Amino acid sequence: MGLPLSESPPCAKVEVYLVLTGTPFEEVVGDTRKSPTKLVPYVRWPNGELQAESGEIIARLEETIGLDAGIDPERLARGRELAALAEEIVYDAILHDRFITPEGARLQRPLTEALVRHFVPGFLAPLAAIYVDYTQRRRAMRTRMVDPELGYAAAFDVIAQIVGLLGDDPFLCGEEPCTVDCSIWPLVVHAGATPNRTPLRDVLRTYPTLVEWVVRFGERLGRPIEPRQFHA
Ligand SMILES: N[C@@H](CCC(=O)N[C@@H](CS)C(=O)NCC(=O)O)C(=O)O
C-alpha cells in the first residue's frame, strides 16, 4: 500500500533488521510452499540451508552482529515480551482490518492477486486470490478477533504498553535501536499507515511519541515514513 517495506509484517521485521545492521541480502518473493514452516519469511543462508521464523533468523544473525549487546537487559526482556504480544495481538487486528472489513478487503484484493501471479498462471490468479483470502480470514479469526471489540481492546492495551516502554527515549529500549524496534515497527507502520479507516489506526495517532518514533526509526533505516502516510 505504498509503504517502503514488505507488506507482510514478519517479513518486514527481518528486512528491517538486515537493513539496520547493513547485512547484505537479496530479497525475493517467497513461495510459502517451499518454506520449512509453510510461512514467510524464510531465508536461504549462504550454505544453501533454508530457515523460517523471523525471530530465529534474527537470533542466528545476532550471534555475530550483536545489535542488542549494549541494551539494558531488563528493558530488553520487557521489550521482547511486548514484541511477542504485538506479533500475536496487533498482527491479528491488522489481518482482520485488511481481510475481513469490507474496505480493507477491497484494497487488499488487487495486492493478493498481484502476489499470487508470481506462482500461478494469470487465469488462475483470481481463484488463487480467493483461496488466500479464505486462509487469511480464517487466520485473522483464530483467537481474539472472533470478537472484534475484545480483539481491538487487547491490541490497544499492547499499544499503550509499547508507548510506556518508549517513554521519552528515541527508541524502544533506549538511545539506540535494537531488535525490539525491528519487531514492533513494521506492525505499527502497517496498522497506522493503512488507507482504510480502522479503530487501530485511530488509536495510534493519539500517541505523538509513538508517531515520532515511527518517523525517527524510518529515517534511521533510510525507509522514510511520512507523517501524513501515518495519518497522524
Ligand atoms: N511466527 C512467524 C509468522 C510468519 C507469518 O505469519 N507469515 C505470514 C505472512 S504475514 C504467512 O506466511 N502467511 C501465509 C499463510 O498464512 O498461509 C514468523 O515470525 O516468521
The ligand as an SDF file (V2000), in Angstrom:
LIG
                    3D

 20 19  0  0  0  0  0  0  0  0999 V2000
    5.9410  -16.5940   13.5610 N   0  0  0  0  0  0  0  0  0  0  0  0
    6.1640  -16.4410   12.1500 C   0  0  0  0  0  0  0  0  0  0  0  0
    4.9220  -15.8670   11.4970 C   0  0  0  0  0  0  0  0  0  0  0  0
    5.0330  -15.8250    9.9940 C   0  0  0  0  0  0  0  0  0  0  0  0
    3.7210  -15.4950    9.3020 C   0  0  0  0  0  0  0  0  0  0  0  0
    2.6610  -15.4310    9.9320 O   0  0  0  0  0  0  0  0  0  0  0  0
    3.7830  -15.2650    7.9890 N   0  0  0  0  0  0  0  0  0  0  0  0
    2.6090  -14.9590    7.2030 C   0  0  0  0  0  0  0  0  0  0  0  0
    2.8850  -13.7310    6.3310 C   0  0  0  0  0  0  0  0  0  0  0  0
    2.3870  -12.2530    7.0540 S   0  0  0  0  0  0  0  0  0  0  0  0
    2.3690  -16.0830    6.1990 C   0  0  0  0  0  0  0  0  0  0  0  0
    3.3080  -16.6820    5.6960 O   0  0  0  0  0  0  0  0  0  0  0  0
    1.1040  -16.3480    5.9060 N   0  0  0  0  0  0  0  0  0  0  0  0
    0.7680  -17.3260    4.9060 C   0  0  0  0  0  0  0  0  0  0  0  0
   -0.3210  -18.2290    5.3690 C   0  0  0  0  0  0  0  0  0  0  0  0
   -0.9390  -17.9420    6.4010 O   0  0  0  0  0  0  0  0  0  0  0  0
   -0.5740  -19.2140    4.6410 O   0  0  0  0  0  0  0  0  0  0  0  0
    7.3930  -15.5260   11.9270 C   0  0  0  0  0  0  0  0  0  0  0  0
    7.5700  -14.6040   12.7190 O   0  0  0  0  0  0  0  0  0  0  0  0
    8.1530  -15.7620   10.9840 O   0  0  0  0  0  0  0  0  0  0  0  0
  1  2  1  0
  2  3  1  0
  2 18  1  0
  3  4  1  0
  4  5  1  0
  5  6  2  0
  5  7  1  0
  7  8  1  0
  8  9  1  0
  8 11  1  0
  9 10  1  0
 11 12  2  0
 11 13  1  0
 13 14  1  0
 14 15  1  0
 15 16  2  0
 15 17  1  0
 18 19  2  0
 18 20  1  0
M  END
$$$$
